[in-house]
């Protein structure tokens, strides 16, 4: 037996050829200067208190052993290296370091050619991502595949086992970043809370086929609500999700969603079916299809199809106010194109109207447009003139109301004159419309309407620097005047297919027509005057404050109105006042008033303010008032209540109806590797009915979520809400 000196640390380079210890010593200095070669044929660097050759091709090292080879390192009290087999055995404080894994144990056997072997009593940790655990044994299949027996897995930090997965067999596939467990039980705070004979889970954020975490909750209308989604990662550009849902009071609902992105086509399609609702005593279903296709660089086609089995589908089966308040479901198919200065569209559209059975007033179903064709043009001529055209032809269909076809064309000519301090834009247009009505028309069946429209828009811009509270600001003053003239044309015989009165607002004051839709064109001889002042922080460019005042003045009485709407009696509109801006780093306000100057009363009022000093800290205040119809207060927020504790709430109350529109209260706790959130919600689903829902969710970092999912509700109901795990990750 040859022995190398053991009184100091000896460094050797071992190659795959057989050599004696003396030859190692002679080659030491030369080989160490050579670059290492990656892969199984790479040389091994060995350091130990004692190194000896017990047989040809066998090297034993003991005492603080370190063996290094490209891609991995070994540490142990004793190590044997077989140069012929290119294999390693080690025992005593064994530690193996690989690019994706760090593992320690009692004894190791490893073939360096294919990286197969085993390690007893391993304690492992993944490199570059959370994940650690221990086992009775780990079998190395190759560099990226491991199998563990009687293992545990958690993403919690060392010495923190708040939750862990205990499995009989655990397969780790680092190539696909998937863990597969058999006979697995999930333990939380020392208590087993879930068992499954088989499961797989992602080791990163990539999409994986498999069972997603179930959601469990309860609602007043449906009872216990359990959703168990199964995700199918069919390909990188399309996938599907199946989600059977148990509603204890109603039955089992089956649902599925398919998403795809195939070349120039994309879409999201969802189906839901409840075979027999035990409460409603009927089958219930929902279809939501959305697909689009890019035919070429200029042309796109698409379709939307939304339909439910009955009026109360969303009110009974959804917990989102955006869904329960849906009154019209859209169904349409279209083709749009744009070439040069021209654009065109062909569309077919209809609606399903959802009635509220508790409301004494029935909603009127909108007209279907079967079909609707539009042609538009915008071109700037060499002399600066801008030529525009908006035209359309639509066939309006309705089961009970007058049907007909409308053809509309509105060519315009405008000349923008601008400079650094202002602008002047005259425009003239000719609005021409033709109606062909069916036999049910009360008066004429053929109606023509032609009228010229002239407008003149103008504004100037002033600014001045000033200093306030030690900061430099720029203040602007932007007066604007807008004049419109359109002669009166009698339109009482024209039906109302798709037209309504626009809400009076700052933007509406600078439009030619107070009606939206093509069935009414207002008579106008009016002037709008407004002024805006902005306060801009010089250093950041942030608009700290914007104040706007505006009012419209009429020089003739109103004659064109919608059926049943009385003409105005005053010669001025209400005064509009708007104040908004990022007042400080934390405070923002958005407010608007509409004041009746004749009576000195408020017609509309919107007050909004938000306070957001940092992640997880958000307070929102809103007040909305519309004379005779609406008065609501809306308060919401998220705020830390203690270390890792957060509270969430929303209170939306209607004084006009004397009822709670939506109430929400929630708590969230984040322990680092897990988070718990609970939310109680009361939601108005009909005019005289509300429903209660309770959500509890446990989120395990790197594993998924268990329980009912309140995140969509919180993000929608509490502006500025952020999950606690996102807050703690914020730098």
C-alpha positions in Angstrom: 0.0 0.0 0.0 1.3 3.4 -0.9 0.6 6.3 1.4 0.9 10.0 0.8 2.1 12.3 3.6 -0.7 13.0 6.1 0.8 15.7 8.2 -0.7 18.4 5.9 -3.5 18.8 3.3 -2.6 17.1 0.1 -4.0 18.1 -3.3 -4.2 15.6 -6.2 -5.7 15.5 -9.6 -7.2 12.0 -10.3 -7.9 11.0 -13.9 -9.7 8.0 -15.3 -6.4 6.1 -15.8 -4.8 3.9 -13.3 -1.7 5.3 -11.5 0.2 4.8 -8.3 0.4 7.3 -5.5 3.9 8.2 -6.4 2.8 8.9 -10.0 0.1 11.2 -8.6 2.6 13.1 -6.6 4.9 13.5 -9.7 1.9 14.7 -11.8 0.4 17.0 -9.3 1.9 20.3 -10.3 1.6 19.7 -14.0 -2.0 18.5 -14.0 -3.3 21.3 -11.7 -2.3 23.9 -14.3 -4.4 22.2 -17.0 -8.0 23.5 -17.5 -10.8 21.2 -16.2 -12.9 19.5 -18.8 -16.7 19.4 -18.1 -18.7 16.2 -18.2 -18.0 12.6 -16.9 -14.5 12.7 -18.2 -13.6 15.8 -16.3 -10.7 15.4 -13.8 -11.3 15.2 -10.1 -9.5 17.4 -7.6 -9.1 15.6 -4.2 -8.0 17.1 -0.9 -7.8 15.3 2.4 -5.8 14.8 5.6 -4.7 11.4 4.3 -4.8 9.9 0.8 -3.7 6.3 0.0 -4.0 3.8 -2.8 -5.3 0.5 -1.4 -5.3 -1.3 -4.8 -4.7 -0.5 -8.5 -7.2 2.1 -9.6 -8.5 2.5 -6.0 -7.9 5.7 -4.0 -9.0 6.2 -0.4 -9.1 9.5 1.3 -9.9 10.2 5.0 -10.1 13.2 7.2 -11.7 16.4 5.9 -12.2 15.0 2.5 -13.0 17.4 -0.4 -13.5 16.0 -3.9 -14.3 18.4 -6.7 -15.3 17.6 -10.3 -16.8 19.9 -12.9 -20.5 20.3 -11.9 -20.3 18.8 -8.4 -18.4 18.7 -5.1 -18.2 16.0 -2.4 -17.4 16.4 1.2 -17.0 13.5 3.7 -15.0 12.0 6.6 -14.0 9.1 4.3 -14.1 8.7 0.5 -13.2 5.9 -1.9 -12.7 6.6 -5.6 -12.7 3.7 -8.1 -10.9 5.1 -11.2 -11.8 2.0 -13.3 -15.6 2.4 -12.7 -15.4 6.1 -12.2 -17.4 5.7 -9.0 -17.4 7.3 -5.6 -18.3 5.9 -2.2 -18.3 8.1 0.9 -19.5 8.0 4.5 -19.5 10.2 7.6 -20.9 13.8 7.3 -21.4 13.3 3.6 -22.3 16.4 1.6 -23.0 16.5 -2.2 -23.3 19.8 -4.1 -24.7 19.9 -7.6 -25.9 22.9 -9.6 -29.6 22.2 -8.7 -29.3 20.3 -5.4 -27.5 20.4 -2.1 -27.9 17.2 -0.1 -26.2 15.8 3.1 -26.4 12.4 4.6 -24.7 9.4 6.2 -23.3 7.3 3.3 -23.1 7.8 -0.5 -22.6 5.7 -3.6 -22.4 7.5 -6.9 -21.4 6.5 -10.5 -19.9 9.6 -12.1 -20.6 8.4 -15.6 -24.4 8.6 -15.4 -24.7 10.1 -11.9 -26.7 7.2 -10.6 -26.4 6.1 -7.0 -28.0 6.5 -3.6 -27.5 8.4 -0.3 -28.9 7.3 3.1 -30.5 9.6 5.6 -30.4 12.6 3.3 -31.3 16.2 4.1 -31.7 18.1 0.9 -32.2 21.7 -0.4 -32.8 23.0 -3.9 -30.5 25.6 -5.2 -31.9 28.8 -6.7 -35.5 28.2 -5.5 -37.3 27.4 -2.3 -37.7 23.7 -1.4 -36.1 21.4 1.2 -36.7 18.3 3.2 -35.3 15.0 4.4 -35.8 11.3 3.7 -34.7 7.8 4.7 -33.0 7.4 1.3 -32.5 9.2 -1.9 -31.8 7.4 -5.2 -30.1 9.4 -7.9 -31.4 8.4 -11.4 -29.3 11.0 -13.2 -28.3 14.6 -12.7 -31.9 15.9 -12.8 -34.0 13.0 -11.5 -34.1 11.8 -7.9 -36.4 9.5 -6.0 -36.8 9.8 -2.2 -38.4 7.3 0.2 -40.3 8.3 3.3 -39.6 11.9 2.5 -40.7 15.4 3.6 -40.9 18.5 1.4 -41.5 22.1 2.4 -40.7 25.6 1.1 -40.4 27.0 4.7 -36.9 28.1 5.9 -34.7 25.9 7.9 -36.0 25.3 11.5 -39.5 26.3 10.4 -41.7 23.3 9.7 -45.1 25.1 9.8 -46.2 23.1 6.9 -44.6 20.1 5.1 -45.6 17.4 2.7 -44.9 13.8 4.0 -44.7 11.2 1.3 -43.8 7.5 1.0 -42.2 8.1 -2.4 -41.3 11.4 -3.9 -39.9 11.7 -7.5 -38.2 15.0 -8.4 -37.8 15.8 -12.1 -35.7 18.9 -12.4 -35.9 18.7 -16.2 -39.6 19.4 -16.1 -39.5 21.0 -12.6 -42.2 18.6 -11.3 -42.5 16.8 -8.1 -44.6 13.6 -8.0 -45.7 12.2 -4.6 -47.4 8.9 -3.7 -49.2 8.3 -0.4 -48.9 11.9 0.5 -50.2 13.8 3.5 -50.1 17.5 4.1 -49.3 18.7 7.6 -50.0 22.2 8.8 -49.0 23.4 12.2 -48.4 19.8 13.2 -51.9 18.6 12.1 -52.5 16.5 9.0 -55.1 18.3 7.0 -55.0 16.5 3.6 -54.3 13.1 2.2 -53.9 11.9 -1.3 -52.7 8.6 -2.8 -51.0 10.5 -5.7 -50.3 14.1 -6.6 -47.8 16.1 -8.5 -46.8 19.8 -8.1 -44.6 22.3 -9.8 -41.2 23.2 -8.5 -41.3 26.6 -10.2 -44.0 28.9 -11.7 -44.2 27.2 -15.0 -47.5 25.7 -16.1 -47.9 22.0 -15.4 -50.7 19.4 -16.1 -52.3 18.2 -12.9 -54.8 18.8 -10.1 -54.9 22.4 -8.9 -55.6 23.2 -5.3 -59.3 22.9 -4.5 -61.3 25.9 -3.4 -63.8 25.5 -0.6 -66.3 28.0 0.6 -69.9 28.6 1.6 -72.7 30.9 0.3 -76.1 31.5 1.6 -77.8 30.7 -1.7 -75.8 27.5 -2.6 -74.4 26.1 0.6 -71.0 24.5 0.8 -69.1 25.3 -2.4 -66.2 23.0 -3.4 -64.4 23.5 -6.7 -61.7 21.0 -7.8 -60.0 22.2 -11.0 -57.8 20.0 -13.1 -55.3 21.8 -15.4 -54.2 20.4 -18.8 -51.1 21.9 -20.2 -51.7 20.6 -23.7 -49.0 22.6 -25.4 -47.1 25.9 -24.9 -49.8 27.7 -26.9 -53.0 26.1 -25.7 -54.4 24.6 -22.5 -57.6 23.6 -20.8 -59.0 23.6 -17.3 -61.8 21.3 -16.1 -63.5 22.4 -12.9 -66.2 20.2 -11.4 -68.0 22.1 -8.6 -70.0 20.7 -5.8 -72.8 23.0 -4.5 -74.3 21.2 -1.5 -77.8 22.8 -1.9 -77.9 22.6 -5.7 -75.9 19.7 -7.0 -72.7 19.1 -9.1 -71.8 21.7 -11.7 -69.4 20.7 -14.5 -67.3 23.4 -16.1 -64.4 23.7 -18.5 -62.3 26.4 -20.1 -60.1 26.1 -23.3 -57.5 28.8 -24.2 -55.4 28.9 -27.3 -53.0 31.0 -29.3 -52.5 29.3 -32.6 -50.6 31.4 -35.2 -52.9 34.3 -35.9 -55.8 32.9 -33.9 -56.5 33.3 -30.2 -59.4 32.6 -27.9 -60.9 31.8 -24.5 -64.0 29.5 -24.4 -65.8 28.4 -21.3 -68.8 26.1 -20.7 -70.6 25.4 -17.4 -73.5 22.9 -16.8 -75.5 22.1 -13.7 -77.6 19.1 -14.7 -80.3 19.5 -12.1 -80.4 22.4 -9.7 -82.1 21.1 -6.6 -83.2 24.6 -5.5 -84.4 25.9 -8.9 -85.6 22.4 -10.0 -84.1 22.8 -13.5 -80.9 22.3 -15.4 -78.7 25.4 -15.7 -75.9 26.3 -18.0 -73.6 29.0 -19.2 -71.6 29.5 -22.5 -68.9 32.2 -22.9 -67.0 32.1 -26.2 -64.4 34.6 -27.3 -62.3 34.1 -30.4 -60.4 36.3 -32.8 -58.4 35.7 -36.0 -55.9 37.9 -37.7 -56.7 37.3 -41.4 -53.8 39.5 -42.6 -51.9 42.6 -41.5 -54.9 44.8 -42.0 -57.9 42.6 -41.3 -59.2 40.8 -38.2 -62.3 38.6 -37.7 -63.8 37.5 -34.4 -66.8 36.5 -32.4 -68.3 36.7 -28.9 -71.1 34.5 -27.7 -72.4 34.7 -24.2 -75.6 33.0 -23.0 -77.0 31.6 -19.8 -80.0 29.3 -19.1 -82.0 31.8 -17.0 -82.1 35.3 -15.7 -80.8 34.4 -12.2 -77.8 32.3 -13.3 -75.2 34.8 -12.2 -77.1 36.0 -9.1 -77.4 32.5 -7.8 -74.0 31.1 -8.8 -71.5 34.0 -8.7 -70.0 36.0 -5.9 -68.6 38.9 -8.1 -70.7 42.1 -8.2 -69.5 42.6 -11.8 -71.3 39.3 -12.7 -74.4 39.6 -10.5 -75.1 43.1 -11.9 -75.0 41.9 -15.6 -78.2 42.8 -17.4 -77.3 42.2 -21.1 -75.2 39.4 -22.5 -73.5 40.3 -25.8 -73.4 38.0 -28.9 -71.6 39.2 -32.0 -69.4 38.3 -34.9 -67.4 40.8 -36.8 -64.8 41.5 -39.5 -62.7 44.7 -39.4 -60.1 46.1 -41.8 -58.0 49.2 -42.2 -56.1 50.2 -45.3 -54.4 53.5 -45.7 -56.9 56.2 -44.8 -59.9 53.9 -44.9 -61.4 51.6 -42.3 -64.4 49.3 -42.5 -66.4 46.9 -40.3 -69.1 44.3 -40.8 -70.8 43.1 -37.6 -73.8 41.1 -36.5 -74.9 41.6 -32.9 -77.7 40.6 -30.5 -78.2 40.4 -26.8 -79.7 38.3 -24.1 -81.5 40.4 -21.5 -81.5 39.2 -17.8 -84.5 40.4 -15.9 -84.6 40.9 -12.1 -87.7 39.0 -10.9 -87.9 41.2 -7.8 -88.0 44.5 -9.7 -91.4 45.9 -10.8 -89.7 47.4 -13.9 -88.8 45.2 -16.8 -85.6 45.9 -18.8 -86.1 46.7 -22.5 -84.1 44.3 -24.7 -81.7 46.2 -27.0 -82.2 46.0 -30.7 -80.2 43.4 -32.5 -78.0 44.7 -35.4 -78.4 42.1 -38.2 -76.2 43.2 -39.8 -74.2 46.4 -39.2 -71.7 47.8 -41.7 -69.5 50.8 -41.1 -67.1 52.7 -43.4 -64.8 55.5 -42.1 -62.1 57.7 -43.6 -59.6 60.2 -42.2 -57.1 62.0 -44.5 -55.0 65.1 -44.2 -54.7 67.1 -47.4 -51.6 69.0 -48.5 -53.0 72.4 -47.3 -53.6 71.1 -43.8 -57.3 70.4 -44.3 -58.6 67.2 -42.6 -61.2 65.3 -44.5 -63.3 62.8 -42.5 -66.2 60.4 -43.1 -68.3 58.3 -40.8 -70.9 56.2 -42.4 -72.9 53.1 -41.6 -75.8 50.9 -42.6 -77.7 48.9 -40.0 -80.7 46.6 -40.0 -82.4 46.8 -36.5 -84.4 43.8 -35.4 -86.6 43.5 -32.3 -89.2 40.9 -31.2 -91.8 43.5 -30.1 -90.7 47.0 -31.4 -90.6 48.7 -34.7 -87.9 47.3 -37.0 -86.1 49.0 -39.8 -82.9 49.9 -41.7 -80.9 53.0 -41.1 -78.2 54.4 -43.5 -76.1 57.2 -42.2 -73.3 59.3 -43.6 -71.5 62.2 -42.0 -68.6 63.7 -44.0 -66.6 66.5 -42.3 -64.0 69.1 -43.2 -61.8 70.6 -40.5 -58.8 72.9 -40.4 -56.6 72.7 -37.3 -54.6 75.8 -36.7 -52.1 75.4 -33.8 -49.1 77.0 -32.3 -47.2 77.0 -29.1 -49.8 79.0 -27.1 -53.1 77.9 -28.5 -55.3 76.4 -31.2 -58.3 77.2 -33.4 -60.2 74.5 -35.2 -63.2 75.2 -37.4 -65.2 72.2 -38.7 -68.1 71.9 -41.0 -70.1 68.7 -41.8 -73.2 67.4 -43.4 -75.2 64.8 -41.5 -77.4 62.7 -43.8 -79.7 59.8 -42.7 -82.2 57.6 -44.4 -84.7 55.2 -42.7 -86.6 52.3 -44.2 -89.1 51.1 -41.6 -91.3 48.0 -41.6 -95.1 48.0 -41.8 -95.5 48.4 -38.0 -94.1 52.0 -38.1 -96.7 54.3 -36.6 -96.2 57.1 -39.2 -93.8 57.2 -42.1 -92.0 54.2 -43.4 -89.4 56.2 -45.4 -87.7 59.0 -43.6 -84.8 61.3 -44.7 -82.9 63.7 -42.4 -80.3 66.1 -43.7 -78.6 68.9 -41.7 -75.4 70.9 -41.7 -73.3 71.1 -38.5 -70.7 73.8 -37.9 -68.4 73.9 -34.9 -65.5 76.1 -33.8 -63.1 74.9 -31.1 -60.5 77.2 -29.6 -58.1 77.4 -26.7 -55.0 79.2 -25.4 -52.3 78.1 -23.0 -50.5 80.2 -20.3 -48.0 79.0 -17.8 -45.9 80.5 -15.0 -43.4 79.2 -12.5 -43.9 79.6 -8.8 -42.5 78.2 -5.6 -44.5 76.7 -2.8 -43.2 74.9 0.4 -39.7 74.8 -0.9 -40.7 73.1 -4.2 -40.7 74.6 -7.7 -43.9 74.3 -9.6 -45.4 75.3 -12.9 -49.0 76.6 -13.1 -51.0 76.5 -16.3 -54.1 78.4 -17.3 -56.0 76.8 -20.2 -59.2 78.6 -21.2 -61.2 77.0 -23.9 -64.3 78.0 -26.0 -66.3 75.7 -28.2 -69.2 76.8 -30.4 -71.7 74.6 -32.2 -74.5 75.4 -34.6 -77.0 72.8 -36.0 -80.4 73.8 -37.4 -83.6 72.1 -36.2 -85.0 69.1 -38.0 -88.2 67.5 -36.9 -87.3 63.9 -35.8 -90.4 62.8 -33.9 -91.3 60.2 -36.5 -87.9 58.5 -36.2 -87.8 55.5 -33.9 -85.1 55.2 -31.2 -83.0 52.1 -32.2 -79.8 52.7 -30.3 -79.8 56.3 -29.0 -79.6 57.7 -25.5 -78.8 61.0 -23.9 -75.1 61.3 -22.9 -74.3 61.9 -19.3 -73.5 65.5 -18.8 -69.7 65.8 -18.2 -66.7 67.8 -19.1 -66.0 65.7 -22.2 -69.7 65.8 -23.3 -69.6 69.6 -23.2 -67.1 69.6 -26.1 -69.2 67.3 -28.4 -71.5 68.4 -31.2 -74.3 66.1 -30.3 -75.7 65.5 -26.8 -77.1 62.2 -28.0 -75.1 59.0 -28.4 -76.3 56.9 -31.4 -77.6 58.0 -34.8 -81.4 58.4 -34.2 -81.2 62.0 -32.8 -79.1 65.0 -33.8 -79.7 67.9 -31.5 -80.5 71.4 -32.7 -77.7 73.6 -31.4 -76.8 77.2 -31.2 -74.6 77.0 -28.1 -71.3 78.1 -26.6 -69.2 76.1 -24.1 -66.7 78.0 -21.9 -64.3 76.3 -19.7 -61.0 76.9 -18.0 -58.4 74.4 -16.6 -55.5 75.1 -14.3 -52.8 72.5 -13.6 -50.1 72.6 -10.9 -47.1 70.6 -12.1 -44.1 69.7 -9.9 -41.0 70.8 -11.8 -38.6 68.1 -10.5 -40.8 65.1 -11.3 -43.3 66.4 -13.8 -46.1 65.0 -11.6 -49.4 66.8 -11.9 -50.2 67.7 -8.3 -53.5 69.4 -8.9 -56.0 70.0 -11.7 -58.9 72.3 -11.4 -61.6 72.7 -14.1 -64.7 74.8 -14.4 -67.1 74.7 -17.4 -70.5 75.8 -18.5 -72.5 75.7 -21.7 -74.7 78.6 -22.8 -77.7 78.2 -25.2 -78.9 80.9 -27.6 -82.1 79.1 -28.7 -84.6 76.8 -27.1 -84.4 73.1 -27.3 -86.7 71.3 -29.8 -85.1 67.8 -30.4 -85.6 65.4 -27.5 -86.1 61.7 -26.9 -89.6 60.4 -26.5 -91.0 61.2 -23.1 -88.2 63.7 -22.2 -89.2 67.3 -21.8 -87.0 69.9 -23.4 -84.8 72.1 -21.2 -86.1 75.3 -19.9 -83.0 77.3 -19.0 -80.5 79.0 -21.3 -77.5 77.5 -19.5 -76.4 74.1 -18.5 -75.3 73.3 -15.0 -71.9 74.4 -13.9 -69.3 71.7 -13.8 -66.4 71.8 -11.3 -63.7 69.1 -11.2 -60.7 68.9 -8.9 -58.2 66.0 -9.1 -54.5 65.2 -8.7 -51.8 63.5 -6.7 -51.8 66.0 -3.9 -48.9 64.3 -2.0 -47.0 61.1 -2.5 -49.7 59.3 -0.6 -52.9 61.2 -1.3 -54.9 61.4 -4.5 -58.3 63.0 -5.0 -60.8 62.8 -7.8 -63.9 65.0 -7.4 -66.6 66.5 -9.6 -69.7 68.6 -9.0 -72.6 69.5 -11.3 -74.4 72.5 -9.9 -77.8 73.9 -11.1 -77.1 77.6 -11.2 -80.8 78.4 -11.6 -81.8 76.9 -8.3 -78.4 76.7 -6.6 -78.7 73.0 -6.0 -76.4 70.1 -6.6 -77.5 67.8 -9.5 -74.5 65.4 -9.5 -71.6 64.9 -7.1 -68.7 62.5 -7.2 -66.2 62.7 -4.4 -63.2 60.3 -4.4 -60.0 60.2 -2.3 -57.4 57.5 -1.8 -54.5 57.2 0.6 -51.8 54.8 -0.2 -48.6 55.3 1.8 -47.1 52.0 0.8 -47.7 48.3 -0.2 -50.5 46.8 1.9 -51.7 50.2 3.0 -54.7 51.6 1.0 -57.7 53.5 2.1 -60.4 54.6 -0.4 -63.4 57.0 0.1 -66.1 57.6 -2.5 -69.4 59.4 -2.5 -71.8 59.5 -5.4 -74.9 61.5 -5.8 -77.3 61.9 -8.7 -80.4 63.9 -8.1 -83.5 61.8 -7.4 -81.9 58.5 -8.4 -78.6 57.7 -6.6 -76.9 58.5 -3.3 -74.1 56.0 -2.3 -71.2 56.0 0.0 -68.3 53.6 -0.7 -65.5 52.9 1.8 -62.8 50.3 1.3 -59.2 49.6 2.4 -56.4 47.3 3.3 -54.2 48.0 6.4 -51.7 46.2 8.5 -53.1 45.3 12.0 -49.9 44.0 13.4 -46.8 42.1 12.4 -47.8 40.1 9.3 -51.5 40.8 9.9 -53.7 42.7 7.4 -57.3 43.7 7.5 -59.5 44.4 4.5 -63.0 45.9 4.2 -65.6 47.4 1.9 -68.8 49.2 2.8 -70.9 50.3 -0.1 -74.3 51.6 1.0 -77.2 53.1 -1.0 -79.1 55.8 0.9 -81.6 56.1 -1.9 -82.6 52.4 -1.6 -81.8 52.1 2.1 -79.7 49.0 1.6 -76.2 47.6 1.6 -75.0 47.1 -2.0 -71.8 45.3 -0.9 -70.2 44.7 2.5 -66.9 42.9 3.0 -64.6 42.2 5.9 -61.5 40.1 5.8 -58.3 39.2 7.7 -55.0 38.0 6.2 -51.9 36.6 7.9 -48.6 35.8 6.3 -46.0 33.6 8.0 -43.5 33.8 5.2 -43.9 30.3 3.7 -47.7 30.3 4.1 -50.5 32.8 4.2 -54.1 32.5 5.6 -56.9 34.8 4.5 -60.6 34.8 5.5 -63.3 37.0 3.9 -67.0 37.5 4.7 -69.1 39.2 2.0 -72.7 40.3 1.7 -73.8 41.2 -1.8 -77.0 42.5 -3.2 -78.0 40.2 -6.0 -81.5 41.5 -6.7 -83.4 44.7 -6.0 -84.8 43.2 -2.7 -82.4 40.2 -2.1 -78.9 39.7 -0.9 -76.6 36.7 -0.4 -73.8 36.0 2.1 -70.6 34.2 1.3 -67.7 33.1 3.5 -64.2 32.4 2.2 -61.2 30.8 3.9 -58.0 30.2 2.0 -54.6 28.7 3.0 -51.8 29.5 0.6 -48.7 27.4 0.8 -45.7 28.9 -1.0 -44.6 26.7 -3.8 -47.5 24.3 -3.4 -50.7 26.2 -4.1 -53.8 27.4 -2.4 -56.4 25.4 -0.4 -59.9 26.7 0.3 -62.2 29.3 -1.2 -60.5 31.9 -3.4 -61.3 35.4 -2.3 -58.5 37.1 -4.3 -60.6 38.1 -7.3 -63.3 39.5 -4.9 -60.7 41.5 -2.9 -58.9 42.9 -6.0 -62.3 44.1 -7.4 -63.8 45.3 -4.2 -60.8 46.9 -2.6 -58.9 49.2 -5.0 -55.2 49.0 -4.1 -55.4 45.6 -2.5 -52.3 43.4 -2.7 -51.9 39.9 -1.4 -49.5 39.7 1.6 -47.0 37.5 -0.1 -46.6 40.3 -2.8 -46.2 42.9 -0.1 -43.4 41.0 1.7 -41.5 40.5 -1.6 -41.6 44.3 -2.3 -38.1 45.7 -1.9 
